[in-house]
Amino acid sequence: MEGQNVSFPDTFILVGFSDHPWLEVPLFGVLLVCYIFTLIGNSSIVLLSLVEPELQTPMYFFLDNLSVLDLCATCTIVPKLLVNLWGLEKTIASWSCMTQAYLFHWTSCTESALLAVMAFDRYVAICCPLRYVLIMHLWACVWLAAICWASGLANSLVQATLTLYLALCANRVDHFFCEVPALIKLACSDTTTNDLSLALGAIPFGTVSPLTVLISYTFIARAVLKLPSAEGRRKAFSTCSSHLLVVTMFFGPGMYTYLQPPGNNTQSKFLSLFYCVFTPLLNPLIYTLRNKDVKEAWRKMLSSQARGKSLRAR
């Protein structure tokens, strides 16, 4: 199918890591373990915040949304990746390919906007503590989350739909999942509109969102450094450290991947693997291990379950 106009093929070939066949089996084992722990970790974060009243705050409401996004992104990409790593055939149906393109673009754009909103939430909590409850009330949080999801969906519909109408000259995708830029590379028709749309779509999610995070934490740092006590500064920084680490893991590899010149596809694949697989795995660990409220909620839940078992045993 190479070199001829096939419009939109019925199946695609995901090259993935087939250039390094010795890597596929160990990578399968690593990704399977990561996938299981990602499902457990993010699901437990959502469950914990639902059953523990102390975690029903704006910060954990946005963390729930982040966990749901990580679950969606992981379940969109990793199952098919595991199948392709284990089997000889690396094919994916056209409808499944486009589903990946739509959902991954949606979740990644939404997560970018959500991380900016979470930075704003931390700014209000530290810089405007007396007005925090008035500003970040329930409906404000719901509307902010809804805007993140809706804006990500709108951008995904535009980018993936434009890609769907391209005439393709090949069905061999040099990636381990169907991503809009990888599909555009297969086009034999003019892609000016697609490239322009991607560039415009990158402005709010690839520029405005990280800039919002940077501005928010600049004001936060200025406010924290003015605190009179070292303990107060330590507590303020500790409440932001988890989010800063998550932001770095999300924007860092993603921006490096999309801003570097084309050529080193293998490096791009491994960077994509980091923010598609390992970032969703590490996010709940970061918030669990570095957050006293979450650790205390876990302790209470486990102790209540232990008491329940002991009562039933009696």
C-alpha positions as CSV (number, residue, x, y, z in Angstrom):
1,M,0.0,0.0,0.0
2,E,3.1,2.2,0.0
3,G,3.2,5.0,-2.5
4,Q,-0.4,4.9,-3.8
5,N,-3.5,6.8,-2.7
6,V,-5.5,4.5,-0.5
7,S,-7.8,7.2,0.8
8,F,-8.4,5.9,4.4
9,P,-7.3,2.2,4.8
10,D,-9.3,-0.4,6.7
11,T,-6.3,-1.3,8.8
12,F,-3.0,0.3,9.9
13,I,0.3,-1.2,10.8
14,L,1.8,0.1,14.0
15,V,5.6,-0.1,13.6
16,G,6.1,0.4,17.4
17,F,9.3,-1.0,18.6
18,S,9.6,-3.7,15.9
19,D,12.9,-2.1,14.8
20,H,14.3,-3.5,18.1
21,P,12.7,-7.0,18.3
22,W,14.9,-8.0,21.3
23,L,13.2,-5.2,23.3
24,E,9.6,-6.3,22.8
25,V,9.3,-9.1,25.3
26,P,11.0,-7.3,28.3
27,L,9.0,-4.2,27.3
28,F,5.8,-6.2,27.4
29,G,6.5,-7.4,30.9
30,V,7.4,-3.9,32.2
31,L,4.3,-2.3,30.5
32,L,2.0,-5.0,31.8
33,V,3.1,-4.3,35.4
34,C,2.9,-0.6,34.8
35,Y,-0.6,-0.9,33.4
36,I,-1.9,-3.0,36.3
37,F,-0.5,-0.5,38.9
38,T,-1.7,2.5,36.9
39,L,-5.3,1.1,37.1
40,I,-5.0,0.3,40.8
41,G,-3.3,3.6,41.7
42,N,-5.6,6.0,39.9
43,S,-8.8,4.1,40.7
44,S,-7.8,4.1,44.4
45,I,-7.2,7.8,44.4
46,V,-10.8,8.4,43.0
47,L,-12.3,5.9,45.4
48,L,-10.4,7.3,48.4
49,S,-11.6,10.9,47.7
50,L,-15.2,9.7,47.4
51,V,-15.3,7.9,50.7
52,E,-13.1,10.2,52.8
53,P,-14.8,13.6,53.7
54,E,-11.4,15.2,54.5
55,L,-10.4,14.7,50.8
56,Q,-13.5,16.3,49.4
57,T,-11.8,19.6,48.7
58,P,-11.1,21.5,45.4
59,M,-7.6,20.2,45.2
60,Y,-8.7,16.6,45.4
61,F,-11.6,17.2,43.1
62,F,-9.1,18.3,40.4
63,L,-6.9,15.3,41.4
64,D,-9.8,13.0,40.8
65,N,-10.2,14.5,37.3
66,L,-6.5,14.0,36.7
67,S,-6.8,10.3,37.7
68,V,-9.7,9.8,35.4
69,L,-7.8,11.3,32.5
70,D,-4.8,9.1,33.3
71,L,-7.1,6.1,33.3
72,C,-8.6,7.0,30.0
73,A,-5.3,7.7,28.3
74,T,-3.8,4.5,29.6
75,C,-6.8,2.3,28.6
76,T,-6.8,3.9,25.2
77,I,-3.2,3.1,24.3
78,V,-1.6,0.3,26.5
79,P,-3.9,-2.7,25.8
80,K,-3.3,-2.5,22.0
81,L,0.4,-1.8,22.6
82,L,0.6,-5.0,24.8
83,V,-1.1,-7.0,22.1
84,N,1.3,-5.8,19.4
85,L,4.4,-6.3,21.6
86,W,3.4,-9.9,22.3
87,G,2.1,-10.9,18.8
88,L,3.6,-11.1,15.4
89,E,0.9,-8.9,13.7
90,K,1.2,-5.2,14.5
91,T,-2.1,-4.2,12.8
92,I,-4.9,-2.0,14.2
93,A,-8.4,-1.6,12.7
94,S,-9.2,1.8,11.1
95,W,-12.0,2.6,13.6
96,S,-9.7,1.6,16.6
97,C,-6.9,3.8,15.2
98,M,-9.2,6.8,14.9
99,T,-10.6,6.1,18.4
100,Q,-7.1,6.3,19.7
101,A,-6.4,9.5,17.9
102,Y,-9.6,11.2,19.2
103,L,-9.3,10.0,22.8
104,F,-5.6,10.5,23.2
105,H,-5.8,14.1,21.8
106,W,-8.8,14.8,24.0
107,T,-7.2,13.5,27.2
108,S,-3.8,15.1,26.6
109,C,-5.3,18.5,25.9
110,T,-7.7,18.2,28.8
111,E,-4.8,17.3,31.1
112,S,-2.8,20.2,30.0
113,A,-5.7,22.6,30.8
114,L,-6.4,20.8,34.1
115,L,-2.8,21.2,35.3
116,A,-3.1,24.9,34.7
117,V,-6.3,25.0,36.7
118,M,-4.7,23.1,39.5
119,A,-1.8,25.6,39.6
120,F,-4.4,28.4,39.8
121,D,-6.1,26.6,42.7
122,R,-2.8,26.4,44.6
123,Y,-2.2,30.1,43.9
124,V,-5.6,31.1,45.4
125,A,-5.0,28.8,48.4
126,I,-1.6,30.3,49.2
127,C,-1.9,33.9,48.0
128,C,-5.6,34.5,48.9
129,P,-6.3,32.1,51.8
130,L,-9.1,34.2,53.3
131,R,-11.0,34.2,50.0
132,Y,-10.2,30.7,49.0
133,V,-13.6,29.2,50.0
134,L,-15.4,32.0,48.2
135,I,-13.4,31.7,45.0
136,M,-13.0,28.0,44.8
137,H,-16.5,26.9,45.7
138,L,-18.1,23.8,44.4
139,W,-19.7,25.2,41.3
140,A,-16.6,27.1,40.4
141,C,-14.6,23.9,40.5
142,V,-17.2,22.0,38.4
143,W,-17.2,24.8,35.8
144,L,-13.4,24.9,35.6
145,A,-13.2,21.1,35.2
146,A,-16.0,21.2,32.6
147,I,-14.2,23.9,30.6
148,C,-11.0,21.7,30.6
149,W,-12.9,18.7,29.4
150,A,-14.9,20.6,26.8
151,S,-11.9,22.5,25.4
152,G,-9.9,19.3,25.1
153,L,-12.8,17.6,23.3
154,A,-13.3,20.6,20.9
155,N,-9.7,20.6,19.9
156,S,-9.6,16.8,19.5
157,L,-12.7,16.9,17.3
158,V,-11.1,19.5,15.1
159,Q,-7.7,17.9,14.8
160,A,-8.7,14.2,14.4
161,T,-11.6,15.0,12.1
162,L,-9.4,17.0,9.7
163,T,-7.0,14.0,9.8
164,L,-9.8,11.6,9.0
165,Y,-10.5,13.4,5.7
166,L,-6.9,13.2,4.5
167,A,-6.0,11.0,1.5
168,L,-3.3,8.7,2.7
169,C,-0.5,7.1,0.6
170,A,0.4,4.4,3.2
171,N,-1.0,2.6,6.2
172,R,2.3,2.1,8.1
173,V,2.4,4.3,11.2
174,D,5.8,4.8,12.6
175,H,4.6,4.9,16.2
176,F,3.2,2.5,18.8
177,F,-0.2,4.1,18.7
178,C,-2.3,6.2,16.4
179,E,-1.5,9.9,17.0
180,V,-2.6,12.8,14.9
181,P,0.9,14.0,13.8
182,A,1.9,10.4,12.9
183,L,-1.2,10.0,10.8
184,I,-0.6,13.3,9.0
185,K,2.8,12.1,7.9
186,L,1.1,9.4,5.8
187,A,-0.9,11.9,3.8
188,C,-0.3,12.3,0.0
189,S,-2.6,15.3,-0.2
190,D,-1.9,18.9,1.0
191,T,-1.6,19.0,4.8
192,T,-1.3,22.8,5.2
193,T,-4.7,23.0,6.9
194,N,-3.9,20.2,9.3
195,D,-0.5,21.7,10.2
196,L,-2.0,25.1,10.7
197,S,-4.8,23.6,12.9
198,L,-2.2,21.8,15.0
199,A,-0.2,24.9,15.4
200,L,-3.2,27.0,16.5
201,G,-4.4,24.2,18.8
202,A,-1.0,24.1,20.4
203,I,-1.3,27.8,21.5
204,P,-3.8,27.3,24.4
205,F,-2.6,23.8,25.5
206,G,1.1,23.9,24.7
207,T,1.8,27.6,25.4
208,V,-1.0,29.2,27.5
209,S,-1.3,26.3,30.0
210,P,2.4,26.0,30.9
211,L,2.6,29.8,31.0
212,T,-0.3,29.9,33.4
213,V,1.5,27.3,35.6
214,L,4.7,29.4,35.5
215,I,3.0,32.6,36.4
216,S,1.0,31.0,39.2
217,Y,4.1,29.5,40.8
218,T,6.0,32.8,40.4
219,F,3.3,34.5,42.5
220,I,3.3,31.6,44.9
221,A,7.0,31.7,45.4
222,R,6.9,35.4,46.0
223,A,4.2,34.9,48.6
224,V,5.9,32.0,50.3
225,L,9.3,33.7,50.6
226,K,7.5,36.6,52.5
227,L,6.2,34.2,55.2
228,P,8.0,35.0,58.5
229,S,8.5,31.4,59.7
230,A,10.6,28.7,58.1
231,E,7.9,26.1,59.0
232,G,5.2,28.1,57.2
233,R,7.4,28.3,54.1
234,R,8.1,24.5,54.3
235,K,4.4,23.7,54.6
236,A,3.5,26.0,51.7
237,F,6.2,24.5,49.4
238,S,5.2,21.0,50.4
239,T,1.6,21.5,49.3
240,C,2.9,22.5,45.8
241,S,5.7,20.1,45.3
242,S,3.6,17.2,44.2
243,H,1.8,19.3,41.6
244,L,5.1,20.8,40.3
245,L,6.6,17.4,39.9
246,V,3.5,16.1,37.9
247,V,3.6,19.3,35.8
248,T,7.3,18.7,35.0
249,M,6.7,15.1,34.0
250,F,3.8,16.0,31.8
251,F,5.0,19.1,30.0
252,G,8.8,18.3,29.9
253,P,8.8,15.2,27.7
254,G,5.8,16.3,25.7
255,M,7.2,19.7,24.8
256,Y,10.6,18.2,24.0
257,T,9.0,15.6,21.7
258,Y,6.9,18.0,19.8
259,L,9.5,20.8,19.6
260,Q,12.5,18.8,18.4
261,P,13.1,18.5,14.7
262,P,11.9,15.3,13.0
263,G,14.4,12.6,12.5
264,N,15.0,10.5,15.6
265,N,11.8,8.5,15.7
266,T,13.1,6.0,18.2
267,Q,13.9,8.7,20.8
268,S,10.4,10.3,20.2
269,K,8.8,6.9,20.8
270,F,10.5,6.4,24.1
271,L,9.6,10.0,25.2
272,S,6.0,9.3,24.2
273,L,6.1,6.1,26.2
274,F,7.2,8.1,29.2
275,Y,4.3,10.5,29.2
276,C,1.7,8.0,27.9
277,V,2.6,5.1,30.3
278,F,4.9,6.1,33.1
279,T,3.5,9.5,34.0
280,P,0.0,8.1,34.7
281,L,1.7,5.4,36.8
282,L,3.7,7.9,38.8
283,N,1.0,10.6,39.4
284,P,-0.9,8.7,42.1
285,L,2.4,7.6,43.7
286,I,3.6,11.2,43.9
287,Y,0.4,12.4,45.5
288,T,0.2,9.4,47.8
289,L,3.8,9.4,49.0
290,R,4.2,13.2,49.3
291,N,0.8,14.1,50.7
292,K,0.0,13.7,54.4
293,D,-3.7,14.0,53.9
294,V,-3.8,11.1,51.4
295,K,-1.5,9.0,53.6
296,E,-3.8,9.7,56.6
297,A,-6.9,8.8,54.6
298,W,-5.2,5.5,53.6
299,R,-4.3,4.8,57.2
300,K,-7.9,5.4,58.3
301,M,-9.4,3.3,55.6
302,L,-7.1,0.4,56.2
303,S,-7.6,0.5,60.0
304,S,-11.4,0.6,59.6
305,Q,-11.2,-2.4,57.3
306,A,-9.0,-4.2,59.8
307,R,-11.5,-3.5,62.6
308,G,-14.3,-4.7,60.4
309,K,-12.5,-8.0,59.8
310,S,-11.7,-8.5,63.5
311,L,-15.4,-7.9,64.4
312,R,-16.6,-10.4,61.8
313,A,-14.0,-12.9,63.1
314,R,-15.5,-12.7,66.6
